Amino acid sequence: MKQKTIHKNKEITKDMIISEILASHPDKAMLLSEIMMDFGIHCVGCGAAGFETLEEGVLGHGFTKQELEKLVTHLNKAVGKKETKKSTENVNISLTKSAVKKLKEIMKNEKKENNMLRVSVLMGGCSGYTYDLEIVPYAPKSDIKKEQDGIKISINSESAEFLDNAEIDFVDTLNESGFKFHNPNATKSCGCGKSFS
């Protein structure tokens, strides 16, 4: 099967698959997700985003072709804008001792000791946004780089304002096991600690 090449920063059309819209504008993915979610297209965070075109998503949710055209125009205006954001270089994110221990264990078991933890916020989850943790060999230059207790941390700059002063913990109890965020920026959180608004 031939892989489809994603061309970055291309014009958004109604025939584009929803996930392709986000992939072709990685620096504006969060903004585009918010516009589509506000419009009423919640396919952004679900499996349909991988095969459904923008037109199918909009018309399938009961919107008109005129509303679709307005959304396409709004999305293209958004990707054309140069945003002025506050500096996020001083974003503070921390790991608890148990999170550091678990990350080192995972990295050692997967032979990824020289890799880094990449932290992002994505649209989706039961509360609107979801946290995303990955162990990656490298991260985009635009990411904010930190280090704590021998763990290199790379923070998606687009997500930084959502993560300032957040703490990542690792819990392992009878009721739950996994990484959990304690985030003072969240106005509402899911009990799992993986989703917030």
C-alpha positions in Angstrom: 0.0 0.0 0.0 1.4 3.4 -1.0 1.9 5.9 1.8 0.2 9.3 1.3 2.5 12.3 1.6 1.3 15.1 3.8 2.2 18.5 2.4 2.6 21.0 5.2 0.8 24.4 5.2 -1.4 23.6 2.2 -4.8 25.2 1.7 -7.6 23.5 3.6 -10.4 22.1 1.4 -13.6 20.3 2.1 -12.2 17.1 0.5 -9.3 16.8 3.0 -9.4 14.1 5.6 -9.8 15.7 9.1 -6.5 14.2 10.4 -4.7 15.4 7.2 -5.9 19.0 8.0 -4.2 18.8 11.4 -1.1 17.0 10.0 -0.6 19.6 7.2 -0.6 22.4 9.8 1.2 21.0 12.9 1.9 24.5 14.3 -1.8 25.3 14.2 -3.3 21.9 15.0 -4.6 22.9 18.4 -6.3 26.0 17.0 -7.8 24.1 14.1 -9.1 21.4 16.5 -10.7 24.1 18.7 -12.4 25.7 15.7 -13.8 22.4 14.5 -14.9 21.4 18.0 -16.6 24.8 18.6 -18.3 24.4 15.2 -19.7 21.0 16.3 -17.4 18.6 14.6 -16.2 16.3 17.3 -14.6 13.8 14.9 -11.2 15.5 15.6 -10.6 13.3 18.6 -12.2 10.1 17.4 -11.3 7.3 14.9 -13.4 8.9 12.1 -10.7 11.6 11.8 -8.5 9.1 9.9 -10.9 8.4 7.1 -13.7 11.0 7.1 -13.3 14.1 5.0 -14.2 17.5 6.4 -17.3 17.6 4.1 -18.4 14.1 5.3 -18.0 15.2 8.9 -19.9 18.4 8.5 -22.8 17.2 6.4 -22.9 13.9 8.4 -23.6 16.0 11.5 -26.5 17.7 9.9 -24.9 21.0 8.9 -25.5 22.6 5.5 -23.1 23.1 2.6 -23.2 26.9 3.3 -22.0 26.2 6.9 -19.3 23.9 5.5 -18.0 26.7 3.2 -17.9 29.1 6.2 -16.0 26.6 8.2 -13.5 26.0 5.4 -13.0 29.8 5.1 -12.6 30.2 8.9 -10.0 27.3 9.0 -8.0 28.9 6.1 -8.0 32.3 7.8 -6.8 30.7 11.0 -3.8 29.0 9.3 -2.9 32.3 7.6 -2.8 34.3 10.8 0.5 35.0 12.5 -0.3 34.6 16.2 1.4 36.5 18.9 1.7 34.3 21.9 3.1 35.0 25.3 6.5 33.6 26.0 6.4 30.0 27.1 10.1 29.4 27.5 9.7 29.6 31.3 7.0 26.9 31.5 7.4 24.9 34.6 6.5 21.2 34.6 7.7 18.6 37.2 7.8 14.9 37.7 7.2 13.2 41.1 9.8 10.7 42.4 7.5 7.8 41.4 7.1 9.2 37.9 10.9 9.6 37.5 11.4 6.0 38.7 8.7 4.6 36.4 10.0 6.5 33.4 13.6 5.3 33.9 12.3 1.8 34.3 10.3 2.0 31.0 13.2 3.6 29.1 15.6 1.0 30.3 13.2 -1.9 29.5 12.6 -0.5 26.0 16.3 0.4 25.5 15.5 4.0 25.1 17.6 5.5 27.9 18.9 8.3 25.7 15.4 9.3 24.5 13.2 12.0 26.0 9.7 12.3 27.4 7.5 14.4 25.1 4.5 16.0 26.8 1.6 17.4 24.7 -2.1 18.4 25.1 -4.5 17.1 22.4 -8.2 17.7 21.7 -10.4 14.9 22.9 -11.0 12.9 26.0 -14.1 13.1 28.2 -13.4 16.6 29.4 -12.3 18.3 26.1 -8.5 18.0 26.2 -6.3 15.0 26.9 -2.7 14.7 27.9 -0.3 12.8 25.6 3.0 11.3 26.8 5.5 9.8 24.4 9.1 8.5 24.7 10.8 9.9 21.6 14.4 9.9 20.2 14.0 13.6 19.2 11.4 16.4 19.2 10.7 19.4 17.1 13.0 22.4 17.6 10.0 24.5 18.6 9.5 22.3 21.7 10.6 23.6 25.1 13.3 21.5 26.6 13.7 20.7 30.3 15.5 18.1 32.4 14.7 16.7 35.8 16.6 13.9 37.6 18.2 12.6 34.4 14.9 12.6 32.4 15.0 14.9 29.4 11.5 16.5 28.9 10.3 18.1 25.7 7.1 20.1 25.9 5.1 20.8 22.8 5.2 24.7 22.7 1.6 24.8 21.5 0.5 23.0 24.7 2.8 24.9 27.1 0.2 27.4 28.3 -2.0 24.4 29.4 0.9 22.7 31.2 2.6 25.5 33.2 3.1 24.3 36.8 1.6 20.9 36.1 3.0 17.9 37.9 3.2 14.4 36.4 2.8 11.6 38.9 2.8 7.8 38.6 0.2 5.9 40.6 -0.1 2.2 41.1 -3.0 1.2 43.4 -5.8 -1.3 43.3 -8.1 1.2 41.6 -5.7 2.7 39.0 -2.3 2.4 37.5 -0.6 4.9 35.2 0.7 8.4 34.8 -1.6 11.1 36.3 -1.5 14.9 35.9 -2.0 17.4 38.7 -2.7 20.6 36.7 -3.6 23.9 38.3 -4.7 25.2 34.8 -7.5 22.7 34.5 -10.9 24.1 35.5 -12.4 20.6 35.3 -10.7 17.1 35.3 -11.7 13.6 34.6 -11.2 11.2 37.5 -8.6 9.4 35.5 -6.3 12.4 35.5 -5.8 12.1 31.8 -8.5 14.5 30.5 -9.3 18.1 31.5 -10.9 21.3 30.4 
